[in-house]
């Protein structure tokens, strides 16, 4: 049985990158290609999303507290691939449950926050919904 690896990244305004990945179980043996198409429909433009909103680990470059003018709150979807690696999602979601969660959060609206907010993320936010 293959699982599905979800890869993503944080890319700041200067094009510096930090990568993340999570492996989800795939009991229904869904095609990574079909799942990827569905995800690209629910992520914000340019495949952007708010990692904390869909319970994904944030991979910000500024996690040490040192912000620059290039920093923002978005993560970028990288892709999906089948893998024999064990699932490692901290919330024990299958890839189909994760897709349902992403779709639900897209409907609620992505909660864009200001990393410069003294309260921390996501204290101050604007909700962005697809029209």
C-alpha positions in Angstrom: 0.0 0.0 0.0 1.4 3.4 -1.0 1.1 6.5 1.1 1.2 10.1 -0.2 3.9 12.6 0.5 2.8 16.3 0.5 5.7 18.6 -0.1 5.6 22.4 0.4 7.8 25.3 1.1 8.1 28.8 2.5 9.6 31.2 -0.1 10.3 34.7 1.2 10.3 37.8 -1.0 14.1 37.4 -1.6 13.4 33.8 -3.0 15.1 32.1 0.0 13.4 28.8 0.6 12.8 26.3 3.4 11.0 23.0 2.6 8.6 20.8 4.5 6.9 17.5 3.9 4.3 15.3 5.5 3.4 11.7 4.6 -0.3 10.9 4.8 -1.8 7.4 4.8 -3.8 6.5 1.6 -6.1 3.7 2.5 -8.3 4.4 -0.5 -5.2 4.2 -2.8 -6.2 7.5 -4.5 -4.0 8.7 -7.3 -1.5 11.5 -6.3 -2.2 13.1 -9.7 -5.9 13.4 -9.1 -5.4 14.6 -5.5 -3.0 17.2 -6.7 -5.5 18.6 -9.2 -8.1 18.8 -6.4 -5.7 20.6 -4.0 -4.7 23.1 -6.7 -8.4 24.0 -7.0 -8.7 24.8 -3.3 -5.5 26.5 -2.5 -5.3 30.3 -3.0 -3.8 31.7 -6.2 -0.2 30.5 -6.9 -0.9 27.4 -4.7 -0.5 29.4 -1.5 -2.0 28.4 1.8 -1.7 29.2 5.5 0.0 26.2 7.1 -1.3 26.6 10.6 -4.9 26.8 9.3 -4.7 23.3 7.9 -2.6 21.9 10.8 0.7 21.7 8.9 4.0 22.5 10.4 5.1 26.0 9.6 8.5 26.2 7.9 9.1 29.9 8.1 12.6 31.2 7.7 11.9 33.7 10.5 10.9 31.1 13.1 13.9 32.3 15.2 12.1 35.6 15.6 14.3 37.6 13.1 11.9 39.1 10.6 12.9 40.8 7.4 11.0 43.0 5.0 10.8 39.9 2.7 8.7 37.9 5.2 5.0 37.0 4.9 2.6 34.4 6.2 2.1 32.1 3.1 3.4 28.6 2.4 3.4 27.2 -1.2 2.3 23.8 -2.3 5.1 21.8 -4.0 3.4 18.6 -5.0 2.3 15.1 -4.1 4.0 11.7 -4.8 3.4 8.1 -3.9 5.8 6.8 -1.3 6.3 3.6 0.7 7.4 5.7 3.7 5.3 5.4 6.8 2.7 8.1 7.4 3.9 10.8 9.8 1.1 13.3 10.0 0.8 14.4 13.6 -3.0 14.3 13.4 -3.2 10.8 11.8 -5.1 12.1 8.8 -5.4 10.1 5.6 -4.8 12.1 2.4 -8.5 12.2 1.7 -9.3 13.5 5.2 -6.5 16.2 4.7 -8.1 17.1 1.3 -11.5 17.5 3.0 -9.9 19.7 5.7 -8.2 21.9 3.0 -11.5 22.3 1.1 -13.3 23.2 4.3 -10.8 25.9 5.2 -10.8 27.3 1.7 -14.6 27.7 2.0 -14.1 29.5 5.4 -11.5 31.7 3.8 -7.7 31.7 4.3 -6.8 33.8 7.3 -3.9 35.9 6.2 -1.9 37.3 9.1 0.9 39.9 9.6 4.1 38.2 10.8 5.1 41.6 12.3 2.1 41.6 14.6 3.4 41.7 18.2 0.8 39.2 19.2 2.4 36.6 16.9 0.8 34.6 14.2 -2.1 34.5 13.4 -3.2 37.3 15.9 -4.1 39.8 13.2 -5.7 38.5 10.1 -7.8 39.2 7.1 -10.0 36.5 5.7 -9.6 35.8 2.0 -12.3 33.8 0.2 -12.5 32.8 -3.4 -15.2 34.8 -5.2 
